[in-house]
Amino acid sequence: MNKKGLWTLFGLLLLVVLTVSGCSNDQAGTEEDTGDETAEASDDAEGSEGEKTLVFGRGADSVQLDPSQITDGESIYVTNQVYDTLVRYKEENTEVRPSLATEWETSEDGLVWTFQLRDDVTFHDGTDFTAEDVVFNFERWATSADFIYYGYMFGATEDNLKGIIEKVEATGDYEVKFTLSEPNAPFLFTLAMPPFGIASPEAVEEHGEDYFKNPVGTGPFVFEEWVKDDNITLVKNDDYFGEPAKIDKVIFRTIPDNGARFMELQSGSIDVMNGLNPQDIQQAESDENLQIIRRPSMNVSYMAMNTDQDGPMGEKEVRQAINLAIDKEKLLTLFEGVGKAAKNPMPPSLWGYNDDVEDYGFDVEEAKRLLAEAGYADGFKVTLYSMANPRPYLPQPKVTAQAIQEMLAEVNIEVEIVENDWDSHLAATENGEHDMAFLGWTGDNGDPDNFLYVLLDKDNAKLGSAGNIAFYKNDEVHDLLKQAQTEMDQDKRSELYMQAQELIHEDAPWFPIAHTTPPLAANKDVVDYLPHPTGSEPFNFLDINN
């Protein structure tokens, strides 16, 4: 069959898939297992007279509620409400503002940071917040192999658990001092990331290994209940030191199917949803009871190729051929206007982006030539691991995988799609079980380091905790990225990142897919919802018009 016929067939199949998905619910468990719990959540959403409850529908449940144990957006959405960090991002961008810390200063050499802390903050369990609590949290993080972000951002390894943070000291009841082994340009912005939320030491010690499901912070909302794979309930913190919440309760509901979630929004049983099918945007915009809220783009979706192999994925020419064999322009039609083609591992909205890099383009004959040069003229079999759940950067993973499967068949690459739920997909890719795999990243702190170092440096290509799921290891890239971390001049840092992007493009450990402006759909009664470019936002600023 020729390409035109294949794409006609694909279009018909896509129509069938979307029609079916709009009428089905893929939620795990039977109706008997979850029906009563869902009904209870709906009853709670109605609330008592005068109570304002926001019901947020999403495609997957949180993995954990201990911010130091997570990297997934569904968990961070919740912990961002429960915890505060020393500094927070401003509502509209990644500039930092005071939070638990009121002011700070750094030494001329950039090695010592001193923070003055608020003296009027209590944890949700009633204990007072002091400098010793900051020390406790950083010492806990530095001894936990599960705090992946600590390694990502501070260079911690099994041989050096503290990384670049030599000491954290309480130099007063409400003053804390950090001593670094080397300057770190993103340090202040890193401290604002939700994974660095300050937990109650008493709660951590009380709950032990179960702390991940009993979170206690100082944030605008207090954890109340978690019904796994169904809902998480938070209530307003009446003693919050910052902007008090205007709503009384937040319920995060797990509704895996995009179409089913949208129907619940239309019926009024949820107030806000993410993971909107692109083809439903126009319908939401034309509904007088709904609104579309677009998140600023600071993300990337990609297909990583496991370079740590003796087989085809270990060959640069093969990876380049795969980039050439996929028609990105046609692939982007599946994003229905919410995605722009990616060519680099970081979005163009960040400083340091190298726009001089030329994308591989679409050239089947050149792809075949490279495969023959690498010794794979007859092709090979490969696995493509895909998440079942929609992601903000990849709204339709299943049909995207099917499209790539069809395109690569044109160059004799036989693709087996392996679909897993979100938790299982993360575990499989971190452990390197894949040949190729979908994943994506939403920037945490507005710094190129958060994309290039976290996702593509050899330091983070560790089985079991890999942020770099391509397991890509290039010493020249590593040296550039490490130099950029200690260089305090942004123009010089930008040049280093541009050089790194050129090398990464040549080695092709990824097929970069898209940068999206992920749409949220909401009831018109939800006001002052300001989506943050980092992918989640505290809910104490929004309101509901009753």
Secondary structure, DSSP 8 states (H G I E B T S, - for coil): --HHHHHHHHHHHHHHHHHHHTT----SS-HHHHHHHHHHHHHHHH-STT--EEEEEESS--S-S-GGG---HHHHHHHHHH---SEEE-SSSS-EEESSEEEEEE-TTS-EEEEEE-SS-B-TTS-B--HHHHHHHHHHHHT-TT-HHHHHHH---SS-TTTTEEEEEEEETTEEEEEESS--TTHHHHHTSGGG----HHHHHHHGGGGGGS---SSSEEEEEEETTTEEEEEE-TT-SSS--SSSEEEEEE---HHHHHHHHHHTS-SEES---GGGHHHHHH-TTEEEEE----EEEEEEE--S-SSGGG-HHHHHHHHHHS-HHHHGGGGTTSEEE--SSS-TTSTT--TT-------HHHHHHHHHHTT-TT-EEEEEEEESS-BTTBS-HHHHHHHHHHHHHTTTEEEEEEEE-HHHHHHHHHTT--SEEEEEEE-SSS-THHHHHHHH-GGG--TTS-S-TT----HHHHHHHHHHHH---HHHHHHHHHHHHHHHHHH--EEEEEEE--EEEEETTEE-----TTS---TTS-EE--
